[in-house]
Amino acid sequence: MQHSLEIESIRSSLLYLHCAELKAICQQLQLLSTGVKIVLVQRILHFFKTGQELKTPQYPSISKAKKGADTYLSPQSLILKGLYKKDLKTRLFFKSLIGKHFHFTAFGIDWINNQWLQGSPPTYQQFADFWVSEVEFRKTHGLEPKEEWAYIRFAQAHSDQYPTRAELLQEWDRARNEHVMAVQQVVNSYQQGEKF
């Protein structure tokens, strides 16, 4: 098992990798290689910590749409996995509930997904209420980029050091390559029998 400081260092490096690179590492380690970036990072980290594959969370049946379910949109309709779409029709419906400023957001998708995992699928009105309150909160308190948005975090931390976009991108590429090599070194060590 890896020391906690080494695990934190690996976590930091994994966040610099692209999804395709993370999927390739999952394949090298014979792990499931599907999912969004943060899921892939968590799966790889869990494997290095425990030697076990992280089980994919299962959605309770109450959160999933039944086959042939109605797609009618109303404030009291439940948002169900397998039925919910980020399409024009849904966007226009949310604009009718919230206002013209509505747009699909990462925080909204994350909230819906968490509700599904907890077995509490929200209604469209509940989501609209959450979205409005979250936008107001972020106006007051600012927006912290998601952990997996490594480039945005890097750019915010280094924009004063590298005043031009070209310089910032060059430094990003250099830093990213270092992290890619660090992760690959850990993977190679593991594959050569240096188990943690």
N, C-alpha and C positions, 0 to 999 in steps of 0.2 A: 504494500500500500504506500502511496506517495505521502510525503510530509505535507501538512496543510499549506505551508508557504509555497511549496513547489506546485501544488494543485492550483493555488490562486494565480501563480505566474502562468501556468498552462491555460487557465481560464481566460486570462487577459489576452494571451496570444491567439487563442481560438477565435476570439471575437473579431480579430483582424482578417480572418479568412473569409473567402466567398463561399456561398452555399455549395457550389460545385466541388470546391476543395474539401469542405467538411463531409460531403457525401462520399467522396473518394476515400477519405480517412475511415469513415464508417465501414466501407467495403473492405478496406485493408484489414480492419479489426474484426471483420465478419459480424458487423452489427447492422441492424435495419438502417437503411439510408434514405428514408423518406421523412418529410417534415420540413418545417420552416427553420430558419437559421438558429434561433435560440433553442429549439428542441434538439437539433443536431449537436449543439455545443453541450447541452445538459446530458445527452446520451453518452457522448465521448467522455466527459468528466466523470460521470457515474461509473463508467467502465474502468477508468484509471483508479478511481477510489476503491472500488469493490471487486473488480474482476468479473462483475455480472452485468448483463444487459439490462438497461432501464426499461421497465415495462411501460408500454404505451398506454396512457390514460384511456379508459373506456368511458364513453358517454352513456349515461343512464337512458333507458328506453323512453322515459318521459320527455327527454330533450330532443329526441329524433322524430322526424316526420314519418308518418305511416305511408306505405306505398299508395300512390294515387290520392294523397291528401290535397285539400283545396288550397289554392294559392291566393285566395281573396285577402286583400289588405284592408285592415281596419285597425283603429287604435287598440282594440281589445284582443286582436288576433295574437296568438303566440308566435314568437320568432323561433322556429325549429331548425335544427341541423338537418341539412338535406333539402330544405325548402327555401331557406333564406338566400336571397340573391342581392349582390351589389350591382344592380342594373339600373337603367334609366327610370323604369316604372317605380322601383323602390325609392330611388333618390327623390323623384318628384313627390311621392307620397310623404316622405320625411320633410320635404320642404313645406308641404301643406300643414304639417303638425308643428314644425319648428320655425320656419321662415326661410327666405331665399338664401340666407348665409349657410344653410346646412351643406355639408360635404362629408363623404366617407372618410373616416380617420382610423389610424392604427389603434388608438386608445379605445375607440368604439368596438372594433373587431375583437380586441382582447377582452373587453368587458362581456360581450355576448358569449365568447368562448368559455370564459370562467363561469358564467351563469349556467351554460349547458353542462359543464363538468360537474357542477354542484347539484344538478338535477332541478334547477329552477329557471326554466326557460322564460325570458321576460316577454311582456307584450310589447307591441310597437310603441305604445304610449309610454311605458316604463323606460324603454330605450331612449325615446325622445327627451323625457325628463332628465335622465342621466346625462345625455349629451349636452343639453343646455347648461346644467349645473357644472359639468366638467369644463366646458369652454369658459364659463365665468370664473371658475377657480383658476384656470391657467392664465387668464388675463391678469389676475391679481398676483399670482405667485410665480408666473413664468412657466416655461416648458423645459423640463429636463429630458434630453434625448434618451430614447430607449437604450438599454445596455448594448444591444446588438448593432446599434447604429454607430459603428466604430469610426467611420470617416467623419461624421458630423461632430462627434465628441473630440476627435483629433483636431479638426479644423477650428473648433471653438477654443481649444487649449493652446493652439500654436499660431493663431492668426496674427498676433502681434509680432512674433518672431519672423514670419515669412509674409511680407506685405503683399506680394503679388500671387495671384492664383497659380501661376506656373511654378513658383518656388514652393508653394504649399503642396502642390501635387507631387513635385519631385521628392520632397521630404516624406510625404505619405507613402509613396512607392518604396522608398528606402526602408522606412519603418515596417511597412507591411511585409516586405521580403524577409526582414529579420525575424518577424513573428512566424511566418510560414516555415522558415528553416528551423526555428526552435521547436515548433510542433512536430515537424517531420522527424527531427532528431529523437524526440520522446517516443514517437510511434515506432521508429526503427529499433530503438533500444528494447522496447517491449517485444517486438517481433523476433529479436535475437535472443530472447529468453531472459532478459533482465526485468523480470516481473516485479511489480511493486507490492 
